[in-house]
Amino acid sequence: MHYQYEPKGVCSRLIDFDIDEQGKITNISFEGGCNGNLKAVGKLCEGMTADEIAGKLLGNTCGFRDTSCADQLSKAVLEAKSKL
């Protein structure tokens, strides 16, 4: 299933990815935000399950914010998993 998520409280405006029946995440991309860093996050998380991504990135912060693009990715994949 293809999934789009509008992150809150961060610079990126949209997170796109695919999730399969086992919760495996592929084709992660971010619109906006820190381009190089977010490309790296996407590559590092490619093929991981939603639970693995959340286990590593949930709660990560950025500067003075209480969230980050990586934290928002965690929330997005868990939301998508709940809709399978």
N, C-alpha and C positions, 0 to 999 in steps of 0.2 A: 504494500500500500504506500502511496506517495503521501507525504505529510508536510504541511506548512504551518509554522508557528510564528506568531508576532511576539518577539521578546519585549519585556518591560524593564525599564530602568537602565538600559544599556544603549550603546551607540548603534549596534546592528539593528536593522529594521525588519528583517525576515530570516528565518532559518528554514531550509528545505532539506528533506532527506527521505529515504525509503526505509520501510520497516517490513520484515517478512513475518511469517506466522510464528517463528521461534523468538521474535523480538530482536533479531539481528539488524543493525543499522548500516546502511550504505548510502553512497552518493550525497554526503553531507555538504551543504554550501550555505554561506551566510551572505546576506545583502547588507552592505554597509559595515561599519566597525573597522577594526585594525586588520586590514586585508591579509598581510603576511602571517600574522599570528593565527587568524581564524582559518586560513588554509591549512596551517600546521595542525590545529585542533582537529579539523575534519579528517586529515590524513591519519593522524594518530588513533582516532576513534573508528575509522573505517573497519567494518566487519565485527565490531564489538556488539554485545547485546545491550539493550537499554539499561539493564541492571548493572552491567560492568561500567558503562559510561557514568551513570549516576553515582556509583560507588567511588569513582575517582574524582569527579568534577563537582558534584553537588555541594553547595556551600562556598565555592571558590568566589572570592571578591575581587573587585577591580578598583583601585584607588580608594576614594572616599565612599564608594557605593557599597551597599550590602549585598550586591549580586555582581555577576559578570556575564559575558557572552557564553563562557563555558558552563556556568551555573544555569543559565537559561537553556542551553542545549540539554542539560540533564533534565530539566523540568519538561522540555518539549518531548524528549524520547519517552519519559515515563507517562506523559499524557497520551502519546500515540499508542504506547503499549496497552494502556487501559481501554483503548477503543478497538483492539483486535478481537 
